[in-house]
Amino acid sequence: MRGEAGAHHEWFDGEAGPLVRSFAITGGRAREGSEFELLSYVVAQPVDEQRLALHLQPEHRAILSRAHDPVSVAELASHVGLSLAVVRVLLADLAEAGAIGTVAAQNPAHQVPDDDILQAVIHGLRST
Amino acid sequence: MASAVLDGRARAVPTAIKILVAGGFGVGKTTLVSTASEIMPLHTEEVLTSAGEIADDLSGVEQKTSTTVTMDFGRITLADDLILYLFGTPGQDRFWFLWDELALGALGAVVLADTRRLDDCFPSIDYFERRNTPFVVAVNCFYGEQPFQVDAVRRALALDDNVPVVMCDVRDRRSGRDVLITLIEHVRALTLGSAHTPVSSPS
């Protein structure tokens, strides 16, 4: 849908290419999945695809194949090459179908970590 | 929320620390992220649309109605269960709304400054001051030239006395990581107050 067609039709804005693609993947949804923060960790769940109440698009599969081990949402988006907004919508699909779960972080994300963790960060930065 | 929350027993989830790298366009943010990180920088994209409230933010842009903003980030694995993420902030003012998400849960920020264009880092400093996000100012010494002294930079930027200002060379891994250590000590000092003593370095 992007590419050569854009150059020849004045009503087709080539600059809108990524946007059109995003909306095609997500069915026009843009606001779902906001609970998946950049450093939320997700992991694929062992499910039988035949019994899944979700028709998996290639993009869903790409996400699942990159989430066998817990992975941050930011890294996941980078690995599958999709925008964060799109990845969040797809994650919401997968979560609702039970195919992906969020993993509770060891540290609450919105407070300063304990001092022993900060000291460990400094030691790590000096030694790695 | 429909997703299951697992307890993470099967596979440990690391403690993730997020630090932002801010500053004006072209000051070296991506370079700092890449040299300090263990892998090539990763990228995520956000697509800006011309719909709704975002339209106002694009009012100064005459041709594009949609823009893809690329955010660079890198990771440093400090231990099996401890990972530091560095996020470069989008350099242009019109992407401010993306900063709120980036700043959410961030431990602190490095504001990179170029003494030839000190004004460029004012918006970043204002932003972190307003949010009470701990930050340090790192003056990137391009080509080894550094006509300004730390105190002069501090005065020019009207920084509080407790905000660390350091010189660095973002192309140098050691130098970049020293900036990160300065930031973390700053956070420790703010948290611990007078009980703070810097983590001693091996001599």
Interface residues (C-beta under 8 A of the other chain):
Chain A: D13 E15 A16 P18 L19 S22 E35 E37 L38 L39 Y41 V43 Q45 D69 P70 S72 A74 E75 A77 S78 L82 S83 L84 A85 A92 A95 E96 G98 I100 G101 T102 V103 A104 A105 Q106 N107 A109 H110 V112 P113 D115 I117 L118 Q119 A120 V121 I122 H123 G124 L125 R126 T128
Chain B: M1 A2 S3 A4 V5 L6 D7 G8 R11 A12 V13 P14 T15 A16 I17 K18 E38 L42 H43 T44 E45 E46 V47 T49 Q63 K64 T65 S66 T67 T68 F73 R75 I76 T77 L78 A79 D81 L82 L84 Y85 F87 E101 L102 L104 G105 L107 R177 L180 I181 I184 E185 V187 R188 T191 L192 V199 S201 P202
